[in-house]
Amino acid sequence: MKSPASGIRRRVAAFVFGLILALLLGELSLRWFVPAPSVTRVSAGLVHLSDDLALRYELTPFGTDGKVAINGEGRRDFHYPQTKEPTVFRLALLGDSVTFAAAVPLAETFAKRLEYLLNRFQASPRIRFEVWNYAVPGYGIREEARCLESKVGRDRPDLVLLAYCLNDPDPFTIDLALLYQNLKAADKRRIGRLLGAPSDFGSVLVERSRLLQLVAPLFLPAGHRAAERQANEYIRGFWEADRRSRESNRSRSYQEYVRVVTDRNWSAVESGMRQLRSFAEANRIAAGVVIFPVLWHLPNYDLQPVHERVAAAAEKEGLPVLDLLRLFQDAAVRLRWPDEPPDPIHPDLAGNRLAGAGIAAWLVRRNLLPIREADMQSGFFELATVTAAAPPDWWNRYDMLWLEQAVRQAAAGRCREAQESYAAAVNLNPAVQALRPAVNRCRPVAE
């Protein structure tokens, strides 16, 4: 005769087995019938949480916020074929919101201006340059270094440039904190880990299970609540600091922030430079660093010691450095830029053109490209600088058309025609007189 206890055990075992079977069937059903992005991948316009915890978040392929669009590879860029032809030189550009350049059209970002200048002004085109832009708003030196292994390496670049901005050492990003506000509870638990909340077994299960992701909002752990408070404090603190800086000396407060964040996170800067050098050596390619200034009070700039410190860290690793400070200081005087522009962090259209021209000239003169200065058309460097100050529709303006024609005629040795075209350009716009040396260097071709 069976005891009552054995019957209870059988019923409990049957219940547990049935529960496990039901949960398993529920999990399999969700995985079969419910697409993964609607459950686990929640994006806020341009970005979504990354599977790579070191990156934390990344651009959403084909994402858009109504103003900026992302291509299928997850970059704000043109689409390029993955296969690289022998005549193609591929340049990878790492950076943050300055390099992303959301405020200007894609074709006017300094990445695309760099690409345009290198392709357009070769005297005898034999190399086609591609500049792949891996920039993500809010990324710092840590994420940029991580991109080398997770994204850049698979695309086989010939040269890597790190566009360094002075807030790059800061691990906090307002973009990630704002993304937090648009996520479902299951994803909030995940971003809690990205923001530094303690990891627990429940968080790992929620990340792996579709079924638990549906019921997770009912069981929010302390780690999630702490992460949510932290994110909200970040957001409130960011806007409060911005309000206070507007009321006080805004430039002074930001300069102090740059100094503090650089000191506190200097080891991250040194580590990022080492990783860039190691990546270049492992892939047998060149790499370099371009330093962007803050656009406040450029003629009387206070952050030059920070520039010098970053440049020294890069040069210690054998990385060539271009500091754009002097170029922007000269432009600020020549173009009469305001001492306190509305956005002192992100260059406008003229600033992007100027950066593209400066980087193009530096790359050619430093022999970091498979072309040399002699391979470029006469007047290339002067023309690149002049067009940086041109209006947005410069390619439709007759003065710039005459100017380009003069440069091409001078390069071809058609000196009389070059002088006539140059005179026509000057009559339309006296500012192009800076190109006179390029035309005067013309050497006539023997008949």
N, C-alpha and C positions, 0 to 999 in steps of 0.2 A: 504494500500500500504506500502510495506516494505521500510524502509529508506536505503540509500547507506551505512550508518555507520554499520547497523546490518549485511549487507552482508559482509563487511570487517571483522567484528568480527568473523563471522562464518568461513570465509576463514583462518583467523589467528588461530582460535581454531583448525580447521581441520589440518592446517600445524603443529601446536605444537603437536597435538595428533599423527599425522603421524610420526613426528620426534621422539617422545618418543617411539612409537611402533617400529620404525626402530632400534633405539638404543637398546631397550630391546631385539628385535629379534637378533641383532648382538651380544649382550652380551651372550644370551642363546646359540647361535650357536657356539661361541668361547668356551664356557664352555663345550659344548657337543662334539665338533669335535676336539678341540685342547687340547692335554694333558697339565695339569698344569705345570709340570716341564719345558717344553720348553718355557713357557712364564714368569713364576714368580720365578722359582728356577734356578739360574745360579750358577754353582760351578766352582771353579778354582782348578781342580785336586782333592785335599783331602778335601777341606772345602767349605761350602756354607753358605749363610745368614740364620740365625736362625729365626724362628717365635717368639722365646723368646728374647725380646729386651734386657733383662739383660745378656743373653749369647752373643748376637750380631752375632756370627757365630759358626758353629759346624762342626764336621767331617761328610762327606758324606757317607752313607752306601754303601758298595761295591766300594767306590772310590779308585783311585790309581793315583800316579804320575809317575808310571813306576818303582819305587823302593820300595815304601811302599804301602801296601794294607790295606783297612779298612774292617772290617767284616760287616755283615748285621745289627748289632745293632748300628753301628756308632762308633766303637772303634777299635784301633789298637790292636787286641787281637785274641786269639783263639775263636772258637764258643763254648759256654757252654749252656746246657739246662736251660731254665728259671726255671723249677721246681727244687727245692733243696731237695736232699735226706737227711735223718737224719744223715748220716755219712759225709756230706759235710760241710766244714767250708769255708764260702765265705768272702774274704777280698777285699774291694773296695779301689782303689788307685787313689787319685786325684793329678793332677799336670799339668805341662806345657811341653815345648819341651824337658826338661831334662828327664822327666818320659816317654814321648813319644818315645824318643831315636831313632830318624830316622836313625842315622848313623850306627846302629848295627842291625844284624838280629833279628827278633822278639823273637826267642828262647833265645837270649843272652841279651835282655833287663833286667834290674835289677828286673822288675816285674816278669818275667818268671823264672829268676834265683832263686828268693825268693820262688816261687811256687815249682820249682824243688827240692830245698834243703829240704824244709819242707816235701815233699812227699817221697823223695828218702831215707832219713836218719832217718826215724822212726825205732826204734828197732823192734817193732811189729806193723806194719801199721794197724791203726784202724780208722783214720781220713783222708779224702781226701780234700786237700786244693785247693781252686780256688782263684787266684788273678786276679780280673777284673780291667783292666786298663782304666780309664776314662780320661786320659790325652789328652789335645789338645794343639798343639803348639801356643804360644802367650797368653794363658790364664793367668790371674793374680788371686790374692786372691779373688776378687769380683766374677769372673766367676766360680772359683773353689767352692766357698761357694754356689753359685746358683745351681751348679750341684747336690748338696746334695738333694735338693727338687725336681728338675726337672728330674733327671735321676737315681741317686743312690738309693733313697728311694724305687722305684718300684721293684728293684732287690733284696731286702731283704738281705743286707750283715750282717755278724756277727761282723765285725770290719771295721772301716774306718781309713785310713791313709792319711794325707795331706803331700805330698812331697813339702816342701817349698823351693823355690829358692829366692835369694836375690833381684831379680828384680820383684818379685810378686806384690809389692804394685803399680807398674806403671800401670796406666789405658790404656796407649797407647800400641798398638800392631802393629808391622810392618806387621804381617800376614793379619790383616784386611785391612790395607791401600793398600797392594799389591793386595788383592782380589778385591778391588775397581776398579782397572785398567782393569779387565777382565769382567766387568758386562755391561749389557744393560742399556740404559738410564732409563728405568722404575725402575730397581733395584738400579741404582745409587741414585735415589731420596730416596729410602728406606734406603740405607746405609748412606745417608746424615743425617738422623735422628740418626742412630747408632753412627755416629761420632760427633754428637752434633749440627747439623744444626737445626734451629727452625722448629717445626712441624706446618703444616698448613692444612686446609681442603682439598686442592688439593692433598697433599701427601697421606692423608688417602684414598681419592677416588681412586688414582692410585694404591694403595696397594690392594684395594678391587675389582677393575674392570679390567677384561681382555681387554675390548675394549679400555679403556683409556691407558692401558699399551702399546698398539700398536701405539697410536698417541702421547704418552708422549714426545718422542724425539723432537717433533715440538714445544713443549711449556715448556721449562725448566725454572723453577722459580728461583728467586734469591737465595733461600735457597739451591737449588741443586748446583748452580754455586759456592756458598760459600763453600759448603761441598767438592766439587771437588777440589777447590783451597787448602782447608785445607789438604785433603788427599795427594795431590801432594807435598805440602810443607812438610808434614810428611816424605814422601818417600825421597825427596831430602835432607831434614835435617838429616835423618837417615844415608844415605850413606855418606854425607859430614862429619858428626861426626865420622863415622867409618874411613874415609880417614884420618882425622886429628889425630885420636888416633893412627893410624898406624905410622904416621910421628913423633909423639911425644912419650911420655911415656904412652903406651897404658894401662898398668895395673893401673897406677896412675889415669888416667882419668876415668876408669870404677869404681874404688873404690870410687872416689868422686861422681860419678853418683849414686851408691848404697846408699851412705849416704844421699844424697839430696832427692832421691825418697822415701826413708824410712821415713825421717822426714816429708815430705810434705803429705804423704798418710798414716801416722801412724794410724789414726782413722779407715782406711779400714782394716788394719792388726788386730786391736783389735776386730772389728766387725766380721771379718772372723773367728777368734778363738771362739767368742761367739756363732756364728751360728753352728760351728762344735760341740761345747759342747751341745748346745740345741738339735741338731739333734740326737746326741748319747743318750741323756737322753730321748727324746721323743720315740725313737725306742728301748730303753733298750739294747743298744749295747756299745761296747768299741770304743774309738777313740784315735788317737795319731798323733803326728807331727814329721816328719823327716826333718831335715835341711841340705841342700846340700851346700857345700862351693864353692866359685869361685876357679878355679884351677890355679891361678896365685901366684907365690912365696909362696907356701904352707909352707915351713919351717919358713919363716918370714912373717906370715900372718897378714894383717893390719885390717881385717874386723871382728875380733872376737867380738868386742863390739856390732856389729849389730846382730851377732848370739845370744849373751847373751840377748839382748833386745827382740828378737823374742821369744826365749825360755821362758823368764819371762812372756811374754804376754800369751803364751800357758799354762804355769803352773798356772798362775793366774786363768784360767778357769778349772783347774783340769785335764788338758790334759798331759799325759806322753810325753816326748820329747827325741828324739835321735838326737844328733848333730854329723854328720859324719865327722866333721873337723879333729878330732884327728886320726881317722882311715885313712883318706886320707893323712894326714901329715906323718904318719908312712909309708904308702905305697910309698909316693913320695921319701922318703929317701931310702927305701929298694929296690924299683924298678927303682930308678934313673930317675924319671920323670923330664922333662925339666921345668925350672922356668917359662917359657912363652910358653905354648903349643899352637899350631895353633888354637885350639878351647878351650878357658879356661872356657866356660860355660857348655858345654855338655861332660860328661864323655865318654871316649872311651870304647872299649870292656872290657879291664881290669878294668876300673872304674865302669862299670855296674856290673861286677861280684863281685867286692869288695863291692859295695853298697848292692847287693842282699844278700851276706854273712853276712854283718854287721847287716842288718835289721832282717834277720832270727834269728841270735843269740840274738839280743836285744828282739825280740818278745817272744822268748822262756824263756829267763832269767827274763823278766818282768812279766811273767805269764799272757800275753795278749792272749794266745792261749789255747785251751783245751788239750794241751800236756805240759809236764814239761821237764826239762833238763834230768831227769832220763829216759824219754821215747825216747830219741835220742840215736843213735848209739855212741859208744865210739869213740872219735876223730872227732865228727861232726863239732865242732867249728874250730878246727885246720885245718881240711880238707877243709872246706869252704873258709878259708883265703888263704890256699896254692893254691887252684885251681883258685883263682882270678888272680894270677900272671902267670897262665899257658898259653901256646899259644892257638890260636883259635881252633886247632884240637886236644885239649888235650884228648878228649874221644877216639881218635884213637892211642894215644901214649902209649907205653908199660909201661913207668914209672908210669903214672897215673893209668893204669889198675892194676899194682902191688900194688900201693898205696891204691886204693879202696879195693882191696882184703885183704890187711893187716888190714885195719880198720875193715872190716867185720869179719875177723877171730879173731881179738882181742875181739870184742864185743861178739863173740860166745864162748870165753874162750879157743880157740885153739891157745895157746900162741906160741908154737914152730913154727907152720905154719905161724903165724903172723910175727914172727921175720925173718923168711926166706923170706917172701914176701916183708917185709920192706927192708931187705938187698938188694934184687934184684932191688927195686925201687931206692935206694940210689946209687947203682952202675950205673944205667942209668942216674940219675939226682941228684946230691948232694944237690940241693936246697930243696928237700923234707925232709931233716933231721929235719925240724921244727916239723914233726909229731912224733918224737921219744917218747915224753911223752905219747901220746895216746897208743902206742904199749906197753910201759913199764908198763902201768896201767893194763895190761891184767891179769885177774885172771883165772887160769886153772880150767876147769870143772872136777869134780871128775869122774873117770872112773866108 
